[in-house]
Amino acid sequence: MELKSLKSYALLENVLFLKKNRLFSNIKTIELRAVAAIAEELSFHYGEEIVKEHDPGDSAFIIKEGRVAIIKKTSDDRDINLAELSSGDFFGEMSLFDNEPRSASAVAQSPCILLRIMQDELIDVIREHPSISIELIRTFVKRLRAANALIEGSGISPSERL
């Protein structure tokens, strides 16, 4: 198969994968094609650090295959496992819209294949397809509401939540 055909096949495969992902499921296929075109496929080995807490955040990741642990260091240098993510899950999405350092580390818990979406490239795509931003905001709000519900159930006071 020639290189152009392979690239077209990979692009189509990523469009279909993104369409099934809850981060992008409500985005039109034509717009997803633009997102898939900027998504870079990366592989990581078991135990490999994908992103490190406090490093500059400039991208988000969607897990195509494998498992990823999201880990936060405590003030006394202990690791807290915040989440165990798998195929279809995403992380680092805050880095798509701010320039803050990473709030946690991500470590491969198995061999992984991830799609990385760079902030600058996504912003260019959103400028061409502004409706993408509305769908992303809706997804982020759902996550924020779920986090708030979790915090409310934990007995943490409103002033401690900030």
Buried (B, 14 or more C-beta within 10 A) or exposed (E): EEEEEEEEEEBEEBBEBBBEBEBBEBBEEEBBBBBBEBBEEBEBEEEEEBBBBEEEBBBBBBBBEBBBBBBBBEEEEEEEEBEEBEBBBBBBBBBBBEEEEBBBBBBBBEEBBBBBBBBEBBEEBBEEBEEBBEBBEEBBEEBEEEEEEEBEEEEEEEEEEE
